[in-house]
């Protein structure tokens, strides 16, 4: 009887746990929205509250994590020995610990989790609005919003990205992806009224 207890317990616990959903196609905005009703609701809510367009938010998530809920930067190694991760970035939005704490404090969303897509979407929408307030960058400007997202508002204002040609290329890719997502959304999404 005891020999059966552990395997049954493992099966039971596995059946009770939930695995985060993954979109069937991260290159298509309509597939992303079709993943789960809560995902569509999150993009709607973020657009209504922060004015952050879904196609821009999606393009940032695509670049940061490829829609992987528990994404982290790769560990650094020295002579094959893992040394740890270069940053505390985690989750869909790859938000740093201190930036996430700031968001939770200022937004009042203190129960938010970085590995929950609706929370990550809310965070990015909130962050884009903060960037807009501090820098004047349009929330629809995926390239410059991404540069400010990556470098922080202060870094963007100091134009630190100009010393990083690789980052400028990445921001161009984010912009291209946002344009693609916007075209795709024309087939499956109506922007909520603000």
N, CA and C of each residue as an Amber inpcrd file, in Angstrom:
protein
   582
   0.8200000  -1.1970000   0.0000000   0.0000000   0.0000000   0.0000000
   0.8630000   1.2600000   0.0000000   1.9130000   1.2560000   0.8080000
   2.7910000   2.4280000   0.8640000   3.4760000   2.6850000  -0.4680000
   3.7860000   1.6130000  -1.1850000   4.4540000   1.7580000  -2.4760000
   3.5570000   2.4720000  -3.4840000   2.2720000   2.3550000  -3.3310000
   1.3320000   3.0200000  -4.2250000   1.0570000   4.4610000  -3.8240000
   1.2680000   4.7910000  -2.5580000   0.9130000   6.1170000  -2.0560000
   1.6670000   7.2400000  -2.7760000   2.9790000   7.1350000  -2.8780000
   3.7800000   8.1970000  -3.4830000   3.4240000   8.4170000  -4.9540000
   3.3530000   7.3710000  -5.7880000   2.9760000   7.6090000  -7.1880000
   1.5800000   8.2250000  -7.3290000   0.6470000   7.7860000  -6.4930000
  -0.7060000   8.3440000  -6.5570000  -0.6910000   9.8090000  -6.1340000
   0.0720000  10.1220000  -5.1030000   0.1900000  11.5060000  -4.6460000
   0.7840000  12.3870000  -5.7400000   1.8270000  11.9140000  -6.3970000
   2.4630000  12.6730000  -7.4800000   1.4730000  12.9060000  -8.6180000
   0.7370000  11.8830000  -9.0090000  -0.2650000  12.0340000 -10.0660000
  -1.3530000  13.0200000  -9.6680000  -1.8160000  12.9320000  -8.4350000
  -2.8550000  13.8310000  -7.9490000  -2.3740000  15.2800000  -7.9620000
  -1.1750000  15.5110000  -7.4590000  -0.6390000  16.8750000  -7.4220000
  -0.4160000  17.4130000  -8.8250000   0.0240000  16.5630000  -9.7310000
   0.2140000  16.9850000 -11.1150000  -1.0970000  17.3700000 -11.7680000
  -2.1480000  16.6490000 -11.4430000  -3.4640000  16.9470000 -12.0080000
  -4.0240000  18.2450000 -11.4570000  -3.6280000  18.6060000 -10.2490000
  -4.1510000  19.8180000  -9.6190000  -3.3810000  21.0700000 -10.0260000
  -2.1680000  20.9040000 -10.4910000  -1.3730000  22.0830000 -10.8380000
  -1.8070000  22.6090000 -12.1990000  -1.5850000  23.8850000 -12.4090000
  -1.9300000  24.4800000 -13.6880000  -0.6530000  24.8940000 -14.4000000
  -0.6640000  24.6840000 -15.6810000   0.4620000  25.0880000 -16.5080000
   0.0330000  26.3500000 -17.2400000   0.8430000  27.4060000 -17.1930000
   0.4680000  28.6230000 -17.9060000   0.2420000  28.3390000 -19.3900000
  -0.7570000  28.9870000 -19.9370000  -1.0590000  28.7950000 -21.3470000
  -0.0200000  29.5080000 -22.1990000   0.2270000  28.9340000 -23.3540000
   1.1190000  29.5440000 -24.3340000   0.3160000  29.7610000 -25.6000000
   0.5290000  30.8850000 -26.2560000  -0.1960000  31.1010000 -27.5070000
   0.2270000  30.0720000 -28.5510000  -0.7220000  29.7000000 -29.4230000
  -0.3620000  28.6950000 -30.4320000   0.5470000  29.2940000 -31.4930000
   0.5470000  30.5870000 -31.6130000   1.4260000  31.2450000 -32.5770000
   1.7660000  32.6440000 -32.1140000   3.0100000  32.8560000 -31.7080000
   3.3800000  34.1750000 -31.1830000   3.6800000  35.1810000 -32.2870000
   3.6910000  34.7210000 -33.5190000   3.9430000  35.6440000 -34.6240000
   2.6490000  36.2210000 -35.1800000   1.5100000  35.7850000 -34.6240000
   0.2240000  36.2810000 -35.0850000  -0.5650000  36.8350000 -33.8980000
  -0.8760000  38.1190000 -33.9620000  -1.5680000  38.7930000 -32.8580000
  -2.9330000  38.1670000 -32.5760000  -3.6170000  37.7000000 -33.6010000
  -4.9360000  37.0900000 -33.3940000  -4.8140000  35.7700000 -32.6390000
  -3.7580000  35.0070000 -32.9180000  -3.5130000  33.7720000 -32.1640000
  -3.2150000  34.0820000 -30.7010000  -2.4910000  35.1490000 -30.4690000
  -2.1720000  35.5450000 -29.0890000  -3.4600000  35.8640000 -28.3350000
  -4.3360000  36.6550000 -28.9470000  -5.5980000  37.0130000 -28.2900000
  -6.4980000  35.8040000 -28.0810000  -6.4160000  34.8280000 -28.9770000
  -7.2760000  33.6440000 -28.8850000  -6.7980000  32.6460000 -27.8280000
  -5.6380000  32.8710000 -27.2550000  -5.0800000  31.9370000 -26.2770000
  -6.0000000  31.7630000 -25.0800000  -6.5240000  32.8650000 -24.5780000
  -7.3270000  32.8170000 -23.3570000  -8.1280000  34.1110000 -23.2820000
  -9.3700000  34.0270000 -22.8220000 -10.1900000  35.2390000 -22.6930000
  -9.5330000  36.2640000 -21.7810000  -8.8350000  35.7970000 -20.7530000
  -8.2000000  36.7400000 -19.8230000  -7.0900000  37.5320000 -20.5140000
  -6.4930000  36.9560000 -21.5460000  -5.4480000  37.6790000 -22.2720000
  -6.0720000  38.8290000 -23.0640000  -7.1550000  38.5320000 -23.7910000
  -7.8370000  39.5880000 -24.5490000  -8.3220000  40.6760000 -23.5890000
  -8.9070000  40.2580000 -22.4730000  -9.3890000  41.2190000 -21.4800000
  -8.2520000  42.0990000 -20.9620000  -7.0730000  41.5060000 -20.7650000
  -5.9260000  42.2670000 -20.2550000  -5.5020000  43.3410000 -21.2530000
  -5.4570000  42.9940000 -22.5330000  -5.0720000  43.9900000 -23.5410000
  -6.1320000  45.0900000 -23.6420000  -7.4230000  44.7080000 -23.5720000
  -8.5060000  45.7030000 -23.5750000  -8.3660000  46.6560000 -22.3890000
  -8.2110000  46.0890000 -21.2200000  -8.1310000  46.8780000 -19.9800000
  -6.9340000  47.8260000 -20.0160000  -5.8030000  47.3330000 -20.4500000
  -4.5930000  48.1520000 -20.4940000  -4.7430000  49.2970000 -21.4870000
  -5.4200000  49.0340000 -22.5890000  -5.6520000  50.1100000 -23.5550000
  -6.6030000  51.1550000 -22.9710000  -7.6810000  50.6930000 -22.3140000
  -8.6440000  51.6380000 -21.7320000  -8.0260000  52.4610000 -20.6000000
  -7.2500000  51.8190000 -19.7320000  -6.7050000  52.5100000 -18.5610000
  -5.5010000  53.3800000 -18.9000000  -4.5710000  52.8250000 -19.6700000
  -3.3000000  53.5190000 -19.9150000  -3.1600000  54.0780000 -21.3230000
  -4.0720000  53.7020000 -22.2220000  -3.9460000  54.1400000 -23.6090000
  -2.8220000  53.4320000 -24.3460000  -2.3670000  52.2960000 -23.8160000
  -1.2670000  51.5470000 -24.4350000  -1.8360000  50.5860000 -25.4780000
  -1.5200000  50.7970000 -26.7450000  -2.0900000  49.9560000 -27.7950000
  -1.6190000  48.5060000 -27.6930000  -2.5320000  47.5530000 -27.8690000
  -2.1660000  46.1410000 -27.7590000  -1.0060000  45.7260000 -28.6550000
  -0.9500000  46.2690000 -29.8670000   0.1190000  45.8380000 -30.7780000
   1.4990000  46.2590000 -30.2770000   1.5850000  47.3870000 -29.5950000
   2.8690000  47.8350000 -29.0370000   3.2360000  46.9720000 -27.8300000
   2.2640000  46.7230000 -26.9580000   2.5080000  45.8840000 -25.7770000
   2.9250000  44.4800000 -26.2130000   2.2210000  43.9190000 -27.1880000
   2.5620000  42.5800000 -27.6850000   3.9740000  42.5350000 -28.2620000
   4.3430000  43.5660000 -29.0130000   5.6760000  43.5930000 -29.6330000
   6.7710000  43.6350000 -28.5720000   6.5270000  44.3480000 -27.4820000
   7.5080000  44.3960000 -26.3920000   7.6050000  43.0250000 -25.7200000
   6.4680000  42.3990000 -25.4550000   6.5010000  41.0680000 -24.8390000
   7.2060000  40.0710000 -25.7620000   6.9170000  40.1480000 -27.0500000
   7.5730000  39.2530000 -27.9980000   9.0900000  39.4110000 -27.9010000
   9.5590000  40.6430000 -27.8950000  11.0010000  40.8870000 -27.8470000
  11.6090000  40.4550000 -26.5180000  10.9170000  40.7360000 -25.4470000
  11.4870000  40.4810000 -24.1260000  11.4810000  39.0040000 -23.7410000
  10.4110000  38.2760000 -24.0750000  10.2970000  36.9000000 -23.5570000
   9.7620000  35.8770000 -24.5480000   9.3710000  36.3130000 -25.7310000
   8.7250000  35.4140000 -26.6930000   7.5050000  34.7290000 -26.0670000
   6.8440000  35.4560000 -25.1530000   5.6380000  34.9700000 -24.4750000
   5.9030000  33.7400000 -23.6040000   7.1040000  33.6440000 -23.0600000
   7.4480000  32.5780000 -22.1160000   7.2350000  33.1350000 -20.7080000
   6.3550000  32.5010000 -19.9320000   5.9320000  33.0590000 -18.6470000
   7.0580000  33.1850000 -17.6320000   8.0100000  32.2790000 -17.6570000
   9.0710000  32.3130000 -16.6390000  10.4500000  32.6170000 -17.2350000
  10.4530000  33.3880000 -18.3090000  11.7190000  33.7270000 -18.9770000
  12.6560000  34.4720000 -18.0230000  13.9300000  34.1760000 -18.1620000
  14.9950000  34.8460000 -17.4050000  16.1850000  35.0170000 -18.3440000
  17.0500000  35.9770000 -18.0520000  18.2770000  36.0720000 -18.8560000
  19.1240000  34.8200000 -18.6330000  19.8870000  34.4230000 -19.6410000
  20.7400000  33.2450000 -19.4510000  21.8060000  33.4970000 -18.3870000
  22.2000000  32.4210000 -17.7220000  23.2500000  32.5360000 -16.7030000
  24.5930000  32.8060000 -17.3730000  25.3890000  33.6390000 -16.7200000
  26.7570000  33.8550000 -17.1810000  27.6040000  32.6850000 -16.7060000
  28.6480000  32.3940000 -17.4680000  29.5330000  31.2820000 -17.1040000
  30.9850000  31.7190000 -17.2140000  31.7970000  31.1270000 -16.3720000
  33.2400000  31.3190000 -16.4250000  33.8570000  29.9290000 -16.4370000
  34.5120000  29.6050000 -17.5420000  35.0990000  28.2720000 -17.7110000
  34.0550000  27.1680000 -17.5210000  32.8380000  27.4410000 -17.9950000
  31.7720000  26.4580000 -17.9060000  31.0490000  26.4110000 -16.5710000
  31.4930000  27.2210000 -15.6140000  30.8760000  27.2300000 -14.2890000
  29.8280000  28.3410000 -14.2470000  28.5620000  27.9980000 -13.9410000
  27.5220000  29.0350000 -13.8650000  27.8230000  30.0410000 -12.7530000
  27.7150000  31.3270000 -13.0970000  28.0010000  32.3930000 -12.1350000
  26.7540000  33.1410000 -11.6900000  25.6350000  32.8420000 -12.2560000
  24.4170000  33.5760000 -11.9240000  23.9440000  34.3770000 -13.1170000
  22.8400000  35.0340000 -12.9360000  22.2340000  35.8010000 -14.0240000
  22.6980000  37.2570000 -13.9660000  22.7860000  37.9030000 -15.1350000
  23.2810000  39.2820000 -15.1520000  22.3060000  40.2960000 -14.5500000
  21.0000000  39.9680000 -14.5570000  19.9980000  40.8780000 -13.9950000
  18.9100000  40.0550000 -13.3080000  17.9890000  40.7670000 -12.6670000
  16.8520000  40.1210000 -12.0060000  15.6200000  40.0680000 -12.9140000
  15.7920000  40.3480000 -14.2100000  14.6700000  40.3310000 -15.1510000
  13.9710000  38.9770000 -15.0990000  12.6240000  39.0270000 -15.1380000
  11.8560000  37.7900000 -15.0330000  10.4890000  37.9680000 -15.6720000
   9.9820000  36.8860000 -16.2270000   8.6070000  36.8400000 -16.6950000
   8.3990000  37.3830000 -18.0940000   7.1230000  37.4970000 -18.4520000
   6.7460000  37.9640000 -19.7850000   7.3790000  39.3090000 -20.1320000
   7.3690000  40.2390000 -19.1790000   7.8390000  41.5990000 -19.4380000
   9.3280000  41.7760000 -19.1710000   9.9750000  40.7660000 -18.6070000
  11.3840000  40.8500000 -18.2200000  11.6270000  42.0650000 -17.3220000
  10.6980000  42.3090000 -16.4320000  10.8200000  43.4290000 -15.4940000
  11.8350000  43.0810000 -14.4100000  12.6490000  44.0600000 -14.0580000
  13.6180000  43.9050000 -12.9730000  12.8950000  43.9610000 -11.6290000
  13.4890000  43.3580000 -10.6150000  12.8810000  43.3440000  -9.2770000
  12.4950000  44.7460000  -8.8100000  13.4520000  45.6890000  -8.8710000
  13.1690000  47.0290000  -8.3300000  12.1450000  47.7790000  -9.1780000
  12.1330000  47.5560000 -10.4890000  11.1410000  48.2070000 -11.3520000
   9.7550000  47.6330000 -11.0750000   9.6820000  46.3240000 -10.8740000
   8.4050000  45.6760000 -10.5580000   7.8780000  46.1680000  -9.2090000
   8.7640000  46.2880000  -8.2310000   8.3600000  46.8000000  -6.9140000
   7.8150000  48.2170000  -7.0380000   8.4720000  49.0470000  -7.8370000
   8.0400000  50.4320000  -8.0750000   6.6480000  50.4330000  -8.7050000
   6.4540000  49.5900000  -9.7100000   5.1470000  49.4680000 -10.3640000
   4.0710000  49.0530000  -9.3610000   4.3630000  48.0290000  -8.5580000
   3.3710000  47.5630000  -7.5890000   3.0060000  48.6740000  -6.6150000
   3.9800000  49.4220000  -6.1700000   3.7520000  50.5100000  -5.2270000
   2.9300000  51.6330000  -5.8560000   3.3220000  52.0690000  -7.0350000
   2.6720000  53.2220000  -7.6720000   1.3190000  52.8870000  -8.2940000
   1.1630000  51.6580000  -8.7880000  -0.0900000  51.2970000  -9.4610000
  -1.1350000  50.7610000  -8.4870000  -0.6820000  50.3540000  -7.3020000
  -1.5920000  49.7400000  -6.3440000  -1.8590000  48.2710000  -6.6320000
  -1.1920000  47.7330000  -7.6240000  -1.3800000  46.3300000  -8.0090000
  -0.3460000  45.4720000  -7.2860000  -0.4230000  45.4730000  -5.9510000
   0.6250000  44.8260000  -5.1580000   0.5790000  43.3030000  -5.2010000
  -0.4730000  42.7250000  -5.7420000  -0.5250000  41.2690000  -5.8750000
  -0.0800000  40.7830000  -7.2490000   0.3720000  41.7080000  -8.0920000
   0.7590000  41.3550000  -9.4580000   1.9660000  40.4210000  -9.4720000
   1.9480000  39.5080000 -10.4370000   3.0480000  38.5540000 -10.5900000
   3.5950000  38.6360000 -12.0110000   4.9100000  38.6270000 -12.1250000
   5.5590000  38.7940000 -13.4260000   5.3250000  37.6310000 -14.3790000
   4.9620000  36.4710000 -13.8500000   4.7400000  35.3220000 -14.7300000
   3.2630000  35.1200000 -15.0770000   2.4460000  36.1220000 -14.8090000
   1.0290000  36.1160000 -15.2000000   0.8580000  37.1380000 -16.3180000
   0.3930000  36.6910000 -17.4790000   0.3130000  37.5990000 -18.6220000
  -0.5400000  38.8360000 -18.3490000  -1.7360000  38.7310000 -17.7660000
  -2.5060000  39.9550000 -17.5170000  -1.7420000  40.9800000 -16.6640000
  -0.9760000  40.5090000 -15.6840000  -0.1830000  41.4330000 -14.8580000
   0.9560000  42.0490000 -15.6650000   1.5980000  41.2500000 -16.5040000
   2.6940000  41.7720000 -17.3350000   2.1700000  42.8010000 -18.3320000
   0.9980000  42.5420000 -18.9100000   0.3900000  43.4890000 -19.8480000
   0.0680000  44.7930000 -19.1230000  -0.4910000  44.6940000 -17.9170000
  -0.7910000  45.8880000 -17.1310000   0.4920000  46.6600000 -16.8220000
   1.5330000  45.9500000 -16.4290000   2.8150000  46.5910000 -16.1280000
   3.3440000  47.3570000 -17.3410000   3.3510000  46.7180000 -18.4980000
   3.8910000  47.3830000 -19.6890000   3.0360000  48.5910000 -20.0500000
   1.7100000  48.4520000 -19.9810000   0.8460000  49.5970000 -20.2590000
   1.1170000  50.7460000 -19.3140000   1.2500000  50.4310000 -18.0370000
   1.5620000  51.4450000 -17.0280000   2.9120000  52.0960000 -17.3300000
   3.8980000  51.2790000 -17.6820000   5.2430000  51.7910000 -17.9580000
   5.2450000  52.6830000 -19.1990000   4.5010000  52.3010000 -20.2370000
   4.4200000  53.1380000 -21.4360000   3.7830000  54.4820000 -21.1110000
   2.7580000  54.4580000 -20.2580000   2.1370000  55.7250000 -19.8560000
   3.1260000  56.5880000 -19.0810000   3.8970000  55.9680000 -18.1760000
   4.9140000  56.7210000 -17.4290000   5.9470000  57.3140000 -18.3850000
   6.3910000  56.5230000 -19.3550000   7.3350000  57.0390000 -20.3600000
   6.7390000  58.2290000 -21.0920000   5.4730000  58.1010000 -21.4710000
   4.8030000  59.1910000 -22.1920000   4.7540000  60.4630000 -21.3420000
   4.3970000  60.3080000 -20.0710000   4.3130000  61.4740000 -19.1750000
   5.6650000  62.1600000 -19.0120000   6.7250000  61.3750000 -18.8850000
   8.0510000  61.9200000 -18.5770000   8.8380000  62.3650000 -19.8030000
   8.5580000  61.7590000 -20.9540000   9.3770000  62.0530000 -22.1350000
   8.5780000  62.6120000 -23.3030000   7.2600000  62.4460000 -23.2720000
   6.4380000  62.8790000 -24.3890000   6.3590000  61.8640000 -25.5250000
   6.9950000  60.6890000 -25.3720000   6.9380000  59.6660000 -26.4230000
   5.4910000  59.1880000 -26.5640000   5.0040000  59.1780000 -27.7890000
   3.6710000  58.6470000 -28.0410000   3.6130000  57.1820000 -27.6270000
   2.4930000  56.7920000 -27.0440000   2.3230000  55.3870000 -26.6620000
   2.2180000  54.4910000 -27.8940000   2.0000000  55.0790000 -29.0480000
   1.8960000  54.3330000 -30.3020000   3.2600000  54.2100000 -30.9930000
   4.2730000  54.8660000 -30.4690000   5.6280000  54.8560000 -31.0450000
   6.4160000  53.6840000 -30.4570000   6.2860000  52.5230000 -31.0830000
   6.8820000  51.3000000 -30.5370000   8.3980000  51.4000000 -30.4160000
   9.0520000  51.9950000 -31.3930000  10.5200000  52.0550000 -31.3760000
  11.0290000  52.8480000 -30.1780000  10.5640000  54.0680000 -30.0280000
  11.0650000  54.9070000 -28.9330000  10.5450000  54.4540000 -27.5740000
   9.3250000  53.9260000 -27.5360000   8.8400000  53.3690000 -26.2720000
   9.7200000  52.1990000 -25.8430000  10.1240000  51.3740000 -26.8110000
  10.9840000  50.2470000 -26.4540000  12.3480000  50.7330000 -25.9660000
  12.9010000  51.7370000 -26.6180000  14.1920000  52.2760000 -26.1660000
  14.0810000  52.7810000 -24.7280000  12.9970000  53.4830000 -24.4170000
  12.8020000  53.9840000 -23.0490000  12.5130000  52.8320000 -22.0860000
  11.8240000  51.8060000 -22.5530000  11.5430000  50.6210000 -21.7350000
  12.8550000  49.9260000 -21.3770000  13.7170000  49.7900000 -22.3500000
  14.9840000  49.0840000 -22.1420000  15.9730000  49.9020000 -21.3130000
  16.0920000  51.1740000 -21.6080000  17.1030000  52.0230000 -20.9730000
  16.6010000  52.7350000 -19.7260000  15.2930000  52.7060000 -19.5040000
  14.7100000  53.4980000 -18.4330000  14.5030000  54.9210000 -18.9350000
  13.6110000  55.6300000 -18.2830000  13.2940000  56.9880000 -18.7270000
  14.5260000  57.8840000 -18.7110000  15.3040000  57.8150000 -17.6290000
  16.5160000  58.6370000 -17.5370000  17.5050000  58.3070000 -18.6350000
  17.7170000  57.0250000 -18.8840000  18.6270000  56.6080000 -19.9490000
  18.1450000  57.0770000 -21.3060000  16.8320000  57.0200000 -21.5210000
  16.2900000  57.4930000 -22.7920000  16.5400000  58.9900000 -22.9460000
  16.2660000  59.7590000 -21.8980000  16.4640000  61.2100000 -21.9770000
  17.9360000  61.5690000 -22.1730000  18.8380000  60.7570000 -21.6200000
  20.2840000  60.9690000 -21.8270000  20.7520000  60.4000000 -23.1680000
  19.8520000  59.7260000 -23.8490000  20.1240000  59.0950000 -25.1420000
  21.2360000  58.0490000 -25.0470000  21.2170000  57.2800000 -23.9830000
  22.2300000  56.2360000 -23.7880000  22.1770000  55.1820000 -24.8910000
  21.0240000  55.0290000 -25.5090000  20.8630000  54.0470000 -26.5840000
  21.7320000  54.3590000 -27.7970000  22.1350000  55.6130000 -27.9520000
  22.9690000  55.9910000 -29.1060000  24.3430000  55.3120000 -29.0650000
  24.7750000  54.9070000 -27.8850000  26.0510000  54.1990000 -27.7360000
  25.8690000  52.6920000 -27.9270000  24.6740000  52.2760000 -28.2690000
  24.3670000  50.8440000 -28.3940000  23.7130000  50.5630000 -29.7470000
  24.5190000  50.4710000 -30.7930000  23.9360000  50.2130000 -32.1230000
  23.0860000  48.9410000 -32.1630000  23.4610000  47.9290000 -31.4020000
  22.6880000  46.6840000 -31.3550000  21.2810000  46.9390000 -30.8220000
  21.1650000  47.8540000 -29.8390000  19.8600000  48.1510000 -29.2550000
  18.9840000  48.9050000 -30.2530000  19.5960000  49.7750000 -31.0370000
  18.8330000  50.4890000 -32.0660000  18.2360000  49.4860000 -33.0670000
  19.0050000  48.4500000 -33.4050000  18.5000000  47.4120000 -34.3200000
  17.3530000  46.6360000 -33.6780000  17.4890000  46.3380000 -32.4080000
  16.4210000  45.6270000 -31.6970000  15.1550000  46.4860000 -31.6690000
  15.3080000  47.7810000 -31.3950000  14.1490000  48.6840000 -31.3580000
  13.4690000  48.7510000 -32.7220000  14.2580000  48.7090000 -33.7950000
  13.6730000  48.6640000 -35.1410000  12.8620000  47.3820000 -35.3340000
  13.3690000  46.2670000 -34.8090000  12.6390000  44.9940000 -34.9030000
  11.3320000  45.0520000 -34.1150000  11.3720000  45.6800000 -32.9460000
  10.1540000  45.8360000 -32.1440000   9.1380000  46.6620000 -32.9240000
   9.5940000  47.7300000 -33.5600000   8.7080000  48.5730000 -34.3460000
   8.1010000  47.7930000 -35.5130000   8.9220000  47.0240000 -36.2110000
   8.4350000  46.2140000 -37.3320000   7.4020000  45.1960000 -36.8520000
   7.6690000  44.5580000 -35.7290000   6.7290000  43.5770000 -35.1770000
   5.4270000  44.2760000 -34.7780000   5.5070000  45.4720000 -34.1790000
   4.2980000  46.2090000 -33.7890000   3.4480000  46.5350000 -35.0160000
   4.0880000  46.9330000 -36.1000000   3.3530000  47.2260000 -37.3420000
   2.6530000  45.9620000 -37.8420000   3.3610000  44.8440000 -37.8330000
   2.7820000  43.5650000 -38.2560000   1.5960000  43.1910000 -37.3690000
   1.7770000  43.2710000 -36.0590000   0.6880000  42.9440000 -35.1330000
  -0.5200000  43.8600000 -35.3640000  -0.2760000  45.1320000 -35.6060000
  -1.3980000  46.0580000 -35.8240000  -2.1920000  45.6540000 -37.0650000
  -1.4860000  45.2900000 -38.1310000  -2.1750000  44.8340000 -39.3500000
  -3.0010000  43.5770000 -39.0670000  -2.4250000  42.6540000 -38.3190000
  -3.1320000  41.4120000 -38.0010000  -4.3570000  41.6830000 -37.1320000
  -4.2210000  42.5960000 -36.1860000  -5.3340000  42.8970000 -35.2850000
  -6.5370000  43.4710000 -36.0240000  -6.3100000  44.0540000 -37.1940000
  -7.4230000  44.5830000 -37.9900000  -8.4170000  43.4720000 -38.3420000
  -7.9690000  42.2150000 -38.3020000  -8.8270000  41.0750000 -38.6430000
  -9.5660000  40.4700000 -37.4550000  -9.1950000  40.8590000 -36.2340000
  -9.7710000  40.1360000 -35.0900000  -9.9750000  40.9960000 -33.8450000
  -9.7490000  42.2910000 -33.9400000  -9.7650000  43.0910000 -32.7170000
 -10.3200000  44.4740000 -33.0080000 -11.1600000  44.9360000 -32.1000000
 -11.6590000  46.3050000 -32.1590000 -11.1300000  47.0280000 -30.9380000
 -10.4140000  48.1140000 -31.1620000  -9.8590000  48.8660000 -30.0370000
 -10.9990000  49.4220000 -29.1910000 -10.9480000  49.2090000 -27.8710000
 -11.9990000  49.7420000 -26.9990000 -12.0010000  51.2700000 -27.0410000
 -13.1510000  51.8320000 -26.7770000 -13.2260000  53.2950000 -26.7180000
 -12.5540000  53.7850000 -25.4600000 -11.8500000  54.8920000 -25.5870000
 -11.1680000  55.4770000 -24.4200000 -12.0640000  56.4790000 -23.7360000
